Amino acid sequence: MQASFDPLWRRLLDGGVRRRPARRYLAELKDHLDDLIAEERRAMSDPREAETRALCRLGSFEMLADAMIERREFQTWGRKAPVAAYLIAPSVALAAITVLTVVSVVMTVKQLHGASSAGALPGWVSEFATGMMFFSHAILPVLLAWALGVVAFRNRSALLWPACGIVALSALGSIFHPVLTLPTNTTRGEVSIVPDGIATFAVLLAVAALPYAALLLWRAARERQAA
């Protein structure tokens, strides 16, 4: 990609075009520009003027970008359906993985409890269950938020919906805190949902949003330096 095509590259990403079709489009434009430059050089002796005339024949970057941005089949899901991509899908993924985690832990505990002749569980089961519950409500939302932020940053998405998605994941993580009570010889085990307070939400939100905020600040500083 020629350096002169960098503004067009950024314009395509800002317009929601996926990276792969954007790269392919710029490669095709570069090949076409090379052909135009070759034609102009055969017609004149000044190479710099030949490239200028070739760029004029190619068209303005705004026109070239608009022609690609209008093609919805080349746009990211974050551009076509931002609510689904940044809000609904991550929340559903968090809920589904949490349910699978809790079910897996419960099935493991039931199997170990049934296999024990005395009905006593191994000592490591309590730490294992507590760790998996902590993962599902504290670590998993942060990991999903980090992934969401990276995708939004790479696609140069507008701030609104990625930010809403990060807030939603942090809120869900603080509200749906599964707690597993292990079975004993005389009691049955159970799973309950214990919502955490605002402090947990604030901590999750800060940790979840930090990488995305840092990436946005880094890009803004880099673009100011380039300007």
N, C-alpha and C positions, 0 to 999 in steps of 0.2 A: 504494500500500500504506500503510495507516494505521500510525502508529508503534506502536500497541498490538499489532500483528500481528508485530512483529520477533521476539519469543521463539518464536512458532510457526514463522516462517521458519527460524530457526536450528535448531529441533528437527527440521524436515523435512530440512534438509541433513545434520544429524548422523545422521539415520536412513537416509541413503542415497538420498533422493528426488532425481531430476534437477531442475535449476533450472527448465526450461521448464514441466513439469507442476506444479511447486511454485508458480510464479508464477500459472499459470492457476487453480490451486486456491485460492490466497489471493484472487485477483480475484473468484472466485465467492463465496467466504465474505464478502468485503467487500460485494458487491452484496446478498447475503442479509441481512447485518447492517444495511445501510441500510434495507431493507424492514422489518425487525423494529423498528428505531428509529422509523421513520415510524408504524408501528402503535401503538407504545407512547406516542408523543407525542400521537396522537389521543385516547388514553385517559387521559392525565395532563398536568399543566401544567409539571412540572419536567423540563427537558431532560436534566439530568445523571442523574436517576433513571431516565428513559426509556432512556438508553444502558446503564445498569447492568443493568436488567431485560432489555434486548435481548441483552446479552452472556451473561447467564445462560441465556437461551433457546437461544442459539447452541450452547452447550456449552463444556466446558473445553478449553483448548489441548492438553492431554495426550491427551484423547479424540479430538479432531479430527486431531492429528498421527498417532496410532496407526492411525486409519482409513485414512490415506494411505500410511503406511509399510508396512502389511501388503500393499499391492498391489505385487507383484513387478514388474509390467510398467512401473511408474513409477520403479524403482530404477536407479541407475547400475550399469555393469558392475563398477566397483570395489567395489560392495556385493554384487552377485550372484555375481561370480566374481573375487575379488581376486587370486588367484594368476595367473589368465590375464591380467587387465588390467594388473597392475603388475610381474609377474615374467616370464611367458612371452612375452607380446606384444612388450614392448620388446626383450627379448633376441633374439627372432626377427627383429625389424625391424633391429637392429644387424647381425646375421649376414647378412641378405639384402642390405642396403645396402652392407656391406663387400665381399661377393662381387661385386655389380654394379660397384662402384668398381674393384676389382682387374681384373675382366674387361674393363672399358672401357679402362683404362690399357694392359693387355696388347695388346688389339686395336689401339689407337692406335699403340703402339710397333711392332708387327708390320707395320702398314700403312706407317709411315714408313720402317722398315728395308727393306722390300721395294721401296719406291719409289726408294730411294737406289741409284744405280748403283755407288757405291763401297762400299756397305754401312755407311757412317758415318751416325750419327744427328745431327740438329741439336743445337746446344749447349743449347737450352732444355729438351730432353726429360728430361734427368736431374733438373733442378729440378722439373719438372712431376710426374714419377713420384714423387719423394721427398715432394713436398707432398701429393699425393693419398694416399699411404700413411700419412703423418702424420695427415691428416684422418680416415681411416677408423679409426685405432686410438686417437687422442687427442682429437680435436674432436667427432667424431660421438657417442661415448658420453656426453660432457658435454652436448651439445645434447639428446639423448634424455632424459637424466636431468633436465635443466631442464624440459622439456616434461612429463615425468611428475610432477615436483613441483608444477608449476602446476595440472595437472589434479587431483591429489590435494588441493591446497589449496582449489581452487574447490569441490570436492565434499565438503570437510570430512571426508575419509577418515581412518580410524584410521591411526596412525603405522606400524604393523608392516610391512605389505606395500609401501607406497611406499618405506620405508627399505630393505627387502630388494631391491627393484627397482633402486634407485640403487647399492647395493653390488654387485649382479650386473653391472650395466652397467660399473661401474668395473673389476671383476675381468676381465670379458671384454675390455675395452679394453687392459688391461695384459698379458693372456695372448696374445691373438691380434694380434700386431704383424706385419703382412705386410711383407716386404722384397722389392723387385724388383731383380734383377740384369739390367742392360741387355745386349742382345746386341752383340757386336763382329764384326769381320771373321773372327775365328777361333773365337769361342765363342758358344754359344747363351745366350739369356736364360733366367732362371728366377725363380719366385716361391717364397719360403720363409716360414715362420712362425717368428719369433724372440721368445719370451716375454720380457717385461721383468721387472725385479725388483720387490720390495716397495715400493721408493721411488716408482716410477711409479704403482703402485696407490694409494698413500697420497695422492699429488698429485692424481690423477684423482678420488679419492673426496672429497677436501676441496673441490675446485672444483665437482664435480657436486652435492654436498649443500649447499653454502653458500646458494644462493637459497632452497631449500625450508626450511632451518633459519631463515633470516632472516624468511621469510613467517610461519612458525609463531610465532616470537618476537614479531613485530609484531602478529599477531592476539591472542596472549595478553595483551600489554600493553594493547591497545585494549579487550579485554573486561574486564580488571581496572579500567581507567579508567572504563568505562561502569557497572560495578558499584559 
